[in-house]
Amino acid sequence: MAGKKLTHVDAAGRPKMVNVGAKADTDRVAIARGLVKMQSATFKLIQSGGTAKGDVLTTAQLAGITAAKKTSDLIPLCHPILISHVSIEFSPDKAKSTIGITATVASTGKTGVEMEALTAVAVTALTIYDMCKAVDRGMKIENIRLVKKSGGKSGTIELE
C-alpha cells in the first residue's frame, strides 16, 4: 500500500468528489456478500412466511435493489450512475440459521459499482432485521464485503 493515496480527499484534507470525466466508459460489475444470523425459530418464520410484516425475503430483495439505485443519495461522494442490472440472491442455511445475501450490480460507465453492491447487501440485511426484530432482537448482520469487481482501469479483482 506504500505510495497509495486516498482519492476522495484533497491536498488540504478536505473531502472531494473524484473527477471521472476523462475516464472511458466500460462495462462494470461488482458482487458483494453479507450474512444475517438469527435464532432457528426466526429462520423458520422467514421460510414459512409467518412474520407479521409479510414476505421478508421479497421485501428485503426489493429494498436492496432500491438501495443500489439510491447509493449516491446515501454516500456523499458517490457518483450517481446509470445502473443496468441489480440482482439480490439469498442462500438460506437451515443448519446455521443464517441467510446469506449476494448482490450483483452492473453498469456501463466511467466509475465502478462496488458501493452500489455493498449498499444493496447492507440494506437487504437491515430490512431482514427490521422485519424480524419483534421476534429476534439478537440477530447479527455480519461480514458485508466486496467479493469481485470487473471493468475500468484496474480490470477484474476477485477477493473470494
C-alpha positions in Angstrom: 0.0 0.0 0.0 3.0 2.3 0.0 2.5 5.2 -2.3 -1.3 4.8 -2.4 -3.4 7.9 -1.6 -7.0 8.4 -0.7 -8.8 9.6 -3.8 -11.7 11.4 -2.0 -9.5 13.8 -0.1 -7.8 17.0 -1.5 -4.3 18.2 -0.6 -5.7 20.1 2.4 -7.5 17.0 3.7 -11.0 18.2 2.7 -13.4 15.8 1.0 -13.7 15.9 -2.8 -15.6 14.1 -5.4 -13.3 12.3 -7.9 -13.4 13.7 -11.4 -14.2 10.8 -13.7 -14.8 12.9 -16.8 -11.7 11.7 -18.7 -12.3 8.0 -17.9 -13.6 5.7 -20.7 -17.0 4.1 -20.4 -16.5 0.4 -19.7 -18.8 -2.5 -18.7 -18.6 -2.8 -14.9 -19.8 -5.4 -12.5 -19.5 -5.7 -8.7 -20.5 -8.5 -6.4 -20.9 -8.1 -2.7 -22.0 -10.5 0.0 -23.1 -10.5 3.6 -24.9 -12.7 6.2 -27.7 -12.4 8.7 -27.6 -14.8 11.7 -30.7 -15.5 13.7 -32.4 -17.9 16.0 -33.7 -21.1 14.4 -37.3 -20.1 15.2 -36.8 -16.8 13.3 -35.3 -18.7 10.3 -38.4 -21.0 10.3 -40.7 -18.0 10.4 -39.0 -16.4 7.4 -39.0 -19.6 5.4 -42.7 -20.2 6.1 -43.8 -16.6 5.5 -45.1 -16.4 9.0 -43.9 -13.0 10.1 -46.4 -10.3 11.0 -44.9 -7.9 8.4 -45.2 -10.3 5.4 -42.8 -11.9 3.0 -39.4 -11.0 4.5 -37.2 -12.1 1.6 -39.2 -10.5 -1.2 -39.4 -7.2 0.7 -35.7 -7.3 1.5 -34.9 -8.1 -2.1 -36.8 -5.0 -3.3 -35.2 -2.9 -0.6 -31.7 -4.0 -1.7 -32.5 -3.2 -5.4 -33.8 0.2 -4.4 -30.8 0.9 -2.2 -28.4 0.1 -5.1 -30.2 2.7 -7.2 -30.1 5.3 -4.4 -26.5 4.8 -3.3 -25.4 8.3 -4.4 -28.1 9.8 -2.2 -26.7 8.0 0.8 -23.0 8.3 0.4 -22.0 11.9 -0.2 -19.0 11.5 -2.6 -20.5 8.6 -4.6 -21.3 9.5 -8.2 -24.9 9.0 -9.4 -24.7 6.3 -12.1 -27.0 4.6 -14.6 -27.4 1.0 -13.3 -28.2 -1.6 -16.0 -28.8 -4.5 -13.6 -29.2 -5.4 -9.9 -29.9 -8.8 -8.5 -30.2 -9.9 -4.9 -29.9 -13.6 -4.2 -30.3 -15.4 -0.9 -28.5 -18.5 0.4 -30.5 -19.8 3.4 -28.7 -22.2 5.6 -31.1 -24.1 7.9 -28.4 -25.8 10.0 -26.7 -22.5 10.9 -29.9 -20.4 10.9 -28.4 -17.9 8.5 -29.4 -16.1 5.4 -26.5 -15.3 3.0 -27.1 -12.3 0.7 -25.3 -11.8 -2.6 -25.8 -8.6 -4.6 -24.7 -8.2 -8.2 -24.7 -4.7 -9.8 -23.8 -3.9 -13.4 -23.4 -0.6 -15.3 -21.6 0.8 -18.3 -19.9 4.0 -17.3 -16.9 5.9 -16.0 -17.0 4.6 -12.4 -17.4 1.3 -10.7 -20.5 -0.1 -8.9 -18.8 -1.5 -5.8 -20.6 0.9 -3.5 -23.9 0.1 -5.0 -23.4 -3.6 -4.5 -22.2 -3.1 -0.9 -25.2 -0.8 -0.2 -27.6 -3.3 -1.7 -26.3 -6.0 0.7 -26.4 -3.8 3.7 -29.9 -2.6 3.1 -31.2 -6.1 2.3 -29.7 -7.3 5.6 -31.2 -4.3 7.5 -34.6 -5.0 6.0 -34.5 -8.6 7.2 -33.5 -7.3 10.6 -36.3 -4.7 10.6 -39.0 -7.2 9.6 -37.9 -9.8 12.2 -36.7 -7.7 15.2 -40.1 -8.1 17.0 -39.3 -11.8 17.4 -35.5 -11.8 17.5 -33.5 -8.8 18.6 -30.4 -10.8 18.8 -30.0 -11.2 15.0 -26.5 -10.3 13.7 -25.6 -8.7 10.4 -22.1 -9.9 9.5 -19.3 -9.8 7.0 -20.5 -7.4 4.4 -17.8 -7.3 1.8 -16.9 -6.9 -1.8 -16.1 -10.3 -3.4 -15.5 -9.3 -7.0 -15.4 -6.3 -9.3 -14.7 -6.0 -13.0 -14.2 -3.2 -15.5 -12.3 0.0 -15.6 -8.6 0.6 -15.4 -8.0 -2.0 -12.7 -9.7 -4.8 -14.6 -11.1 -7.8 -12.7 -10.3 -8.1 -9.0 -11.5 -11.3 -7.2 -11.3 -11.2 -3.5 -13.0 -14.6 -2.9 
